[in-house]
Amino acid sequence: MTDTETGTVAGAFGEAVAEALRAGTRAPSPHNTQPWLFATRDAEIDVVLDESRVLAVCDPDGREAVLACGAAVLNIRLALARGGLSCAVSVLPDRRHPELLATLRAGVGRPPSADDVRLADVIETRHTNRRPFAESPVPSAVRHALTRAASEEGAGLALLTDPASFDTFAALLRRAEHVQRHDPAFTTELAAWSHHGERRDGVPLSAGGPRGKDEAALALRDFGGAFGGDTDKAAREFERQPLVAVLTTPGDTRRDAVRAGQALQRVLLTATASGLQASFLAQPLEVPRTRAELRTLLGGAHHPQAALRLGYGHPGTPTPRRGLDDVLLGVREARGS
Ligand SMILES: Cc1cc2nc3c(=O)[nH]c(=O)nc-3n(C[C@H](O)[C@H](O)[C@H](O)COP(=O)(O)O)c2cc1C
């Protein structure tokens, strides 16, 4: 039973859908832009790209925003599964509306798998962690679980465990970070999405990490840079050999990005459920030249979509989210009419 104006679904089924949408909003997104809108209609959920929230400088073609929406799709799928609902996903169902990224159709009567429950249970506790990790290596069983998570969603996960690949990646990261840091448009955009905790989007200072020493292997994005003077920002020692993982897809279309987003989130939730912390190393993927070089480093066949730093550490800090009222569209708006 649907209210035709708001698209709200009534009853226990509606509550399960609302719960799933709340899980969708917990997905990661570049600069915490939360570039998704949802619409519900009976048992269907539309996931729509909010183009007004695409980062014009950092993500001009919206690839990362689509990844974020793909991550939200996986959260919704898992939350529905935990609620005992089946879910069929149609990616880019309407050629006339490329901003309509996916339509999910919920159905009754599917007991959740143990894996669905395990991953759905950590949606709330997964946080990007920009702090130093311990030096402890990630055991091979956990590495296998991460690569399996990516392949379950049709993506690849390259683990840069050999020193030469790691060093080349670190050099690309430093180059891309340098390009972005010296681009006033990039730093202005970053500062516009960094804050002291007063907003429900953007990255609060509390979620930033300390500055790494200049000789640190991996350059992390500095979300506190706009404010300076923070006592926690004294240079700190980061782990020397974190596990770096690069998510890849066979193609580089919008459809691939929706798939990559779901794979990214399955990898992140698998990491969280395995006791790992993760942060993103997106800089080399955001600068076209270093993205092309990273692709070559990985053998040239597949396209890098996201890079992660994984390791053991204290739990990360939550970031805010907008409420469902802010992200729910009426049905007609979702279909652009
Ligand atoms: C595609 C993508 C790229 C990202 N790139 C970076 C990055 O380069 N550096 C960083 O510190 N965080 C990055 N993030 C993490 C976001 O800032 C983070 O997801 C957001 O602030 C919400 O916080 P949460 O992940 O803790 O929920 C990225 C996230 C996504 C989805």
Ligand as a Chemical Component Dictionary entry (heavy atoms), coordinates in Angstrom:
data_LIG
# 
_chem_comp.id                   LIG 
_chem_comp.type                 NON-POLYMER 
_chem_comp.pdbx_formal_charge   0 
_chem_comp.three_letter_code    LIG 
# 
loop_
_chem_comp_atom.comp_id 
_chem_comp_atom.atom_id 
_chem_comp_atom.alt_atom_id 
_chem_comp_atom.type_symbol 
_chem_comp_atom.charge 
_chem_comp_atom.model_Cartn_x 
_chem_comp_atom.model_Cartn_y 
_chem_comp_atom.model_Cartn_z 
_chem_comp_atom.pdbx_ordinal 
LIG C1  C1  C 0 34.622 6.797  -3.925 1  
LIG C2  C2  C 0 35.110 7.317  -2.595 2  
LIG C3  C3  C 0 36.345 7.946  -2.519 3  
LIG C4  C4  C 0 36.833 8.378  -1.280 4  
LIG N1  N1  N 0 38.076 8.949  -1.213 5  
LIG C5  C5  C 0 38.602 9.272  -0.027 6  
LIG C6  C6  C 0 39.964 9.725  0.089  7  
LIG O1  O1  O 0 40.698 9.779  -0.910 8  
LIG N2  N2  N 0 40.449 10.014 1.303  9  
LIG C7  C7  C 0 39.678 9.889  2.423  10 
LIG O2  O2  O 0 40.189 10.164 3.497  11 
LIG N3  N3  N 0 38.403 9.456  2.369  12 
LIG C8  C8  C 0 37.851 9.147  1.170  13 
LIG N4  N4  N 0 36.587 8.648  1.098  14 
LIG C9  C9  C 0 35.844 8.397  2.350  15 
LIG C10 C10 C 0 34.763 9.432  2.624  16 
LIG O3  O3  O 0 35.323 10.651 3.000  17 
LIG C11 C11 C 0 33.838 8.858  3.706  18 
LIG O4  O4  O 0 33.192 7.727  3.170  19 
LIG C12 C12 C 0 32.780 9.841  4.180  20 
LIG O5  O5  O 0 33.392 10.919 4.832  21 
LIG C13 C13 C 0 31.775 9.173  5.127  22 
LIG O6  O6  O 0 32.444 8.632  6.227  23 
LIG P1  P1  P 0 32.387 7.075  6.588  24 
LIG O7  O7  O 0 33.027 6.320  5.463  25 
LIG O8  O8  O 0 33.171 6.975  7.866  26 
LIG O9  O9  O 0 30.954 6.681  6.757  27 
LIG C14 C14 C 0 36.055 8.215  -0.116 28 
LIG C15 C15 C 0 34.803 7.581  -0.218 29 
LIG C16 C16 C 0 34.333 7.124  -1.433 30 
LIG C17 C17 C 0 33.016 6.420  -1.519 31 
# 
loop_
_chem_comp_bond.comp_id 
_chem_comp_bond.atom_id_1 
_chem_comp_bond.atom_id_2 
_chem_comp_bond.value_order 
_chem_comp_bond.pdbx_ordinal 
LIG C1  C2  SING 1  
LIG C2  C3  SING 2  
LIG C2  C16 DOUB 3  
LIG C3  C4  DOUB 4  
LIG C4  N1  SING 5  
LIG C4  C14 SING 6  
LIG N1  C5  DOUB 7  
LIG C5  C6  SING 8  
LIG C5  C8  SING 9  
LIG C6  O1  DOUB 10 
LIG C6  N2  SING 11 
LIG N2  C7  SING 12 
LIG C7  O2  DOUB 13 
LIG C7  N3  SING 14 
LIG N3  C8  DOUB 15 
LIG C8  N4  SING 16 
LIG N4  C9  SING 17 
LIG N4  C14 SING 18 
LIG C9  C10 SING 19 
LIG C10 O3  SING 20 
LIG C10 C11 SING 21 
LIG C11 O4  SING 22 
LIG C11 C12 SING 23 
LIG C12 O5  SING 24 
LIG C12 C13 SING 25 
LIG C13 O6  SING 26 
LIG O6  P1  SING 27 
LIG P1  O7  DOUB 28 
LIG P1  O8  SING 29 
LIG P1  O9  SING 30 
LIG C14 C15 DOUB 31 
LIG C15 C16 SING 32 
LIG C16 C17 SING 33 
# 
